[in-house]
Amino acid sequence: QLQLVESGGGLVQPGGSLRLSCAASGFSLDHYARGWFRQAPGKERELVSCISRSGGSTNYANSVKGRFSISRDNAKNTVYLQMNSLKPEDTGVYYCATHLYCSGPVQSWGQGTQVTVSS
């Protein structure tokens, strides 16, 4: 059974950085796109970034372009989200997800990791 486990969240000051990881177990995700979503308090869950099966194509929400970077290591069955120049509005619960392709529906979710950007 597939399990997605996020790590790397925490409290960081504005302008700081965090690196999120999402490790998959129980199933190889080589042939799946991998995404990161976030949900702020009182708001809907939104797509932050997605990376294609090969890693050759990535996309980002406009609000994080130039600050966040997604990558994957298929040998480790893991996807990463490097978050730089963090802002208070980046606060929320971050979830990793699997898709057949980035524009397709989410097939599996992780349990989420809290990111809080505050001074």
C-alpha positions in Angstrom: 0.0 0.0 0.0 1.3 3.4 -1.0 2.3 5.8 1.8 3.5 9.4 1.4 5.3 10.9 4.3 6.2 14.6 4.3 8.9 16.1 6.5 10.8 19.4 6.8 8.1 21.8 7.9 8.4 24.1 10.8 8.5 27.7 12.0 10.7 30.1 10.0 11.1 33.9 9.9 10.2 35.9 6.8 12.9 35.7 4.2 14.1 32.3 5.5 14.2 28.9 3.8 12.8 25.4 4.3 13.2 22.2 2.3 10.2 19.8 2.3 10.6 16.2 1.5 8.0 13.6 0.6 9.1 10.0 0.7 7.0 7.3 -0.8 6.9 3.7 0.3 5.1 0.6 -0.8 5.0 1.5 -4.5 7.4 3.0 -7.0 6.3 6.4 -8.3 8.7 6.6 -11.2 5.8 6.7 -13.6 3.8 9.3 -11.8 3.9 13.1 -11.6 4.5 14.5 -8.1 3.0 17.6 -6.7 2.9 19.9 -3.7 -0.2 21.6 -2.5 -0.9 23.9 0.4 -3.9 24.9 2.4 -3.9 28.1 4.5 -6.4 28.6 7.3 -9.8 29.3 6.0 -8.7 28.8 2.4 -9.0 26.1 -0.2 -6.2 23.7 -1.0 -4.1 25.0 -3.9 -1.5 23.6 -6.2 2.0 25.0 -5.4 4.1 23.1 -7.8 4.3 19.9 -9.9 7.0 17.9 -11.5 6.6 15.5 -14.4 7.5 11.8 -14.3 10.9 12.3 -15.7 11.6 15.5 -13.9 12.0 17.3 -17.2 9.0 19.6 -16.8 7.9 21.6 -13.8 5.2 24.2 -13.1 4.6 26.6 -10.2 1.9 28.8 -8.9 2.5 32.4 -9.8 2.8 33.3 -6.1 5.9 31.1 -5.6 7.7 31.4 -9.0 11.3 32.4 -8.5 11.2 31.4 -4.9 10.3 27.7 -4.8 11.9 24.9 -6.6 10.6 21.3 -7.0 12.8 18.3 -7.7 12.6 14.5 -7.5 14.9 11.6 -6.9 13.3 8.5 -8.4 16.0 6.3 -6.9 14.8 7.4 -3.4 11.2 7.6 -4.4 11.2 11.1 -3.0 10.1 14.6 -4.1 11.4 17.8 -2.6 10.3 21.4 -2.4 13.0 24.0 -1.8 11.3 27.1 -0.4 13.3 30.4 -0.3 12.5 34.0 0.5 9.5 32.7 2.5 6.6 35.1 3.2 3.9 35.1 5.9 1.4 34.3 3.2 3.2 31.0 2.5 2.0 29.8 5.9 -0.2 26.6 5.7 -0.2 22.9 5.7 1.8 21.5 2.8 0.7 18.2 1.2 2.5 16.1 -1.3 0.5 14.3 -4.0 0.8 11.9 -6.9 -0.9 12.3 -10.3 -0.6 10.4 -13.5 0.3 13.7 -15.0 0.5 17.2 -13.6 -2.8 18.5 -15.0 -4.7 15.3 -13.9 -6.5 14.6 -10.7 -4.7 13.7 -7.5 -4.5 10.0 -6.8 -2.8 9.9 -3.4 -2.2 12.4 -0.7 0.3 12.7 2.1 -0.7 13.6 5.6 0.7 17.1 5.4 3.4 19.1 7.2 2.9 22.5 8.8 4.9 25.5 7.5 4.6 28.7 9.5 6.3 31.9 8.4 6.3 34.4 11.2 8.6 36.8 13.0 
